[in-house]
Amino acid sequence: MAIIDLVRWAPEGNNNVFAYKFPESNLSTYTQLIVQESQEAILFSKGKLIGKFGPGKHTLNTENLPLLRNLFGIPFGGKNPFIAEIWFVNFVQTFNIDWTIDRMDIQDNDYNVGIPLVSSGKYGIKVKDSEQFLLKIVGTKSSFTQNDLTEQFTGEFTTKTKSTLMQFMMNNQIGIKKISAHLDNISEHLKTILVPFWENLGIDLTKFYVTTIEIDSSNEVGRKVLEAISSNSAQTIAGYTWQQGQAFGIAKDAVDGIGLGGGGGLLGAVVATGMLGGMGGGSGMLTPNYNQPTFGTNNNSQPNIPNPVPYKEIFCSNCSKKFPNSNQFCPHCGDEYCPCPKCGTDNDKNAKKCVSCSQTLSIGDPSTTCIKCNSPMASGSSFCVNCGQQSPENKCSRCSTTLSPSNKFCPKCGQKN
């Protein structure tokens, strides 16, 4: 078998090869070893590391490889043969290795329901310790490529990435609505967690990016969640509730049945008319019915006492969770219910306008509360917006003139209220 006098490796436009084993092992003490820039050559003989060479031209003799005398008893001088494996390790950095996580089931903080997510991104690596890399990863292969690396560690890499990503979202209470605003922070956190994993393999994790985190539309659960979010967005933009949307659909089917002679008949007409409120401002299902108090008088010159406020669920201005409008405080966070006098929406105590209907809010002295339900009453209100209780009559202590809740002084005699 011929003795090899020249050993070199010149990758042909493929920087995705991390390690390459020279095919011949019959060398001599006159063999020339050429190592290119961004490479390192490592020699193994009889299972032992006998030498490492950086970029440049090297002669494999006993001066460069002192272990040769112990392994083969090679004397100085002469063209002495020996057997050794030569590995070339590529230090070129790769930037665009793709990674994906097919599914993560997480309790979303925005919608408070389980949502399946998928995530993807890119990362870059570079061999840091060639000896550690060869001993822990390469094994008996004759070459080791980027595909070999990703296939070998996909399971462990995916598990660690998925677990860290879910913990970060839950610990920081990040929901799907705002997830895109946190991609930089998530990427940095994941990189910090994954660096020790790659360092143990002799590899430096130079870059790590999370490019997408989104709802998984490839399964039925994900598709239903996306449909629900889309429907909710449409209702918010158009200004109608889910119940009104359902009622409109039923009424439309009834009207279509009448037009097509499809059995709707008189019953269909009655149903459609009732739901649509007669199309003339009636009290059908599509007509908002807040039953707010009116302050006129009836034919008997008596105040129009409002009907009791209808039951409905409102969203807490503090924690955004639902609770009945009959509550004075949110059962989830304890925040006080401050209803808008027009639409009943819960607002912050210091809000100047309603977040739902833009009604100007003018909550008076906190001591001005309903005598029945203890709810705050707007300045000048004659009735409680929560329970309909009429305000008690307030009279001047000096001249007995009737005062409104907004009067700080008597308009007749000037007595402080």
Residue pairs with C-beta under 8 A, 6 or more apart in sequence:
1 26
2 26
3 26
3 27
3 28
3 31
3 79
3 81
4 24
4 26
4 27
4 28
4 31
5 28
5 30
5 31
5 32
6 31
6 32
6 34
7 22
7 24
7 27
7 31
7 32
7 33
7 34
7 41
7 86
8 33
8 34
8 35
8 36
9 20
9 22
9 36
9 39
9 88
10 36
11 17
11 20
11 90
15 90
15 92
15 94
16 94
16 145
16 146
16 147
17 90
17 143
17 144
17 145
17 146
18 89
18 90
18 127
18 133
18 144
18 145
18 146
18 149
19 87
19 88
19 89
19 90
19 127
19 130
19 133
19 134
19 138
19 141
19 143
19 144
20 87
20 88
20 90
20 142
20 143
20 144
21 85
21 86
21 87
21 88
21 141
21 142
21 143
22 85
22 86
22 87
22 88
23 142
25 83
25 84
25 85
25 86
26 81
26 83
27 60
27 81
27 82
27 83
27 84
27 86
28 60
28 79
28 80
28 81
28 82
29 59
29 60
29 61
29 62
29 68
29 74
29 78
29 79
29 80
29 82
30 59
30 60
30 61
30 79
31 59
31 60
32 57
32 58
32 59
32 60
33 41
33 53
33 57
33 58
33 59
33 60
33 86
34 56
34 57
34 58
35 41
35 53
35 54
35 55
35 56
35 57
35 58
35 88
36 55
37 55
38 55
38 90
38 91
38 92
39 55
39 88
39 89
39 90
39 91
40 52
40 53
40 54
40 88
40 89
40 91
40 130
41 52
41 53
41 58
41 86
41 87
41 88
41 89
42 49
42 51
42 52
42 53
42 86
42 87
42 89
42 130
42 131
42 134
43 49
43 50
43 51
43 52
43 53
43 60
43 65
43 84
43 85
43 86
43 87
44 50
44 84
44 85
44 87
45 67
45 68
45 71
45 82
45 83
45 84
45 85
46 71
48 67
48 71
49 131
50 65
50 67
50 68
50 71
50 84
51 60
51 64
51 65
51 67
52 130
52 131
53 64
58 64
60 84
62 68
62 69
62 74
62 76
68 74
68 82
69 75
71 82
72 80
72 82
74 80
74 82
87 130
87 134
87 138
89 127
89 130
89 133
89 134
90 127
91 126
91 127
91 130
92 126
93 124
93 125
93 126
93 206
94 124
94 125
94 126
94 146
95 122
95 124
95 206
95 207
96 122
96 124
97 122
97 123
97 124
97 125
97 146
97 150
98 120
98 121
98 122
99 120
99 121
99 122
99 123
99 157
99 158
99 161
100 118
100 119
100 120
101 118
101 119
101 120
101 158
101 161
101 162
101 165
102 118
102 216
103 116
103 117
103 118
103 216
103 219
104 116
104 117
104 118
104 119
104 162
104 165
104 166
105 114
105 115
105 116
105 117
106 114
106 115
106 117
106 166
106 169
106 170
107 113
107 114
107 115
107 170
108 114
108 115
108 175
108 176
109 169
109 170
109 173
109 174
109 175
110 175
110 176
110 177
110 178
111 175
111 176
111 225
111 229
112 321
113 225
114 221
115 176
115 215
115 222
115 225
116 215
116 216
116 219
116 221
116 222
116 225
117 176
117 213
117 214
117 215
117 216
118 212
118 213
118 214
118 215
118 216
118 218
119 161
119 162
119 165
119 210
119 212
119 213
119 214
120 210
120 211
120 212
121 187
121 208
121 209
121 210
121 211
121 212
122 207
122 208
122 209
122 211
123 205
123 207
123 208
123 209
124 205
124 206
124 207
124 208
125 149
125 198
125 203
125 204
125 205
125 206
126 203
126 204
126 206
127 133
127 202
127 203
127 204
128 199
128 202
128 203
128 204
129 202
130 202
131 202
132 201
132 202
133 201
133 202
133 203
134 202
136 200
136 201
136 202
137 144
137 149
137 152
137 201
137 202
138 144
141 148
156 197
157 194
157 197
160 193
160 194
160 197
161 190
161 194
164 189
164 190
164 193
164 194
165 186
165 190
165 210
165 213
168 174
168 186
168 189
168 190
169 179
169 186
172 182
174 182
176 213
176 214
176 215
179 213
180 213
183 210
183 211
183 213
186 210
186 213
187 208
187 209
187 210
190 208
190 210
191 205
191 207
191 208
194 205
194 208
195 205
198 204
198 205
199 205
215 222
215 225
215 226
215 229
216 222
217 223
217 226
231 242
231 245
235 241
235 242
235 245
240 248
240 286
243 285
244 285
244 286
247 275
247 284
247 285
247 286
248 275
248 286
250 271
250 275
251 271
251 272
251 275
251 276
251 286
254 264
254 268
254 269
254 271
254 272
254 275
255 264
255 268
255 272
256 262
256 264
257 263
257 264
257 268
258 264
258 265
258 268
258 269
258 272
273 279
273 284
274 284
274 285
275 284
275 285
275 286
276 284
276 285
276 286
277 283
277 284
277 285
277 286
277 287
278 284
281 287
283 289
289 310
290 309
290 310
290 342
290 343
290 344
291 306
291 307
291 308
291 309
291 310
292 306
292 341
292 342
292 385
293 304
293 305
293 306
293 381
293 382
293 383
293 385
293 388
294 304
294 306
295 303
295 304
295 382
295 383
296 304
297 303
297 304
298 304
303 382
303 383
303 390
305 383
305 388
305 390
306 383
306 388
307 388
308 387
308 388
309 325
309 344
309 385
309 386
309 387
309 388
311 324
311 325
311 326
312 324
312 325
312 344
313 322
313 323
313 324
313 325
314 322
314 323
314 324
314 325
314 337
314 339
314 344
314 345
314 346
315 321
315 322
315 345
315 346
316 322
316 323
316 330
316 332
316 333
316 335
316 337
316 346
317 335
317 338
317 346
317 347
317 348
317 351
317 355
318 330
318 333
318 335
318 348
319 330
319 332
319 333
319 335
321 330
321 332
321 333
323 330
323 331
323 332
323 337
325 337
325 339
325 344
325 386
327 337
328 336
328 337
328 373
328 374
328 375
328 386
329 335
329 336
329 337
330 336
330 337
330 346
336 349
337 346
337 375
337 386
338 346
338 347
338 348
338 349
338 351
338 363
338 376
339 345
339 346
339 347
339 375
339 385
339 386
340 346
340 347
340 354
340 356
340 357
340 359
340 361
341 359
341 361
341 378
341 381
341 385
342 354
342 357
342 359
343 354
343 356
343 357
343 359
344 385
345 354
345 355
345 356
345 357
347 354
347 355
347 361
349 363
351 361
352 360
352 361
353 359
353 360
353 361
354 361
361 378
362 378
362 379
363 376
363 378
363 379
364 376
364 377
364 378
364 379
364 380
364 405
364 406
366 376
368 376
368 377
368 379
368 405
369 375
369 376
369 377
370 376
370 377
370 384
370 386
370 387
370 389
370 391
371 389
371 392
372 384
372 387
372 389
373 384
373 386
373 387
373 389
375 384
375 385
375 386
375 387
377 384
377 385
377 391
377 405
378 385
379 405
379 406
380 404
380 405
380 406
381 391
381 405
382 390
382 391
383 389
383 390
383 391
384 391
391 405
393 402
394 402
394 403
394 404
394 405
394 407
394 417
395 401
395 402
395 403
396 402
396 403
396 410
396 412
396 413
396 415
396 417
397 415
398 410
398 413
398 415
399 410
399 412
399 413
399 415
401 410
401 411
401 412
401 413
403 410
403 417
407 417
408 416
408 417
409 415
409 416
409 417
410 416
410 417
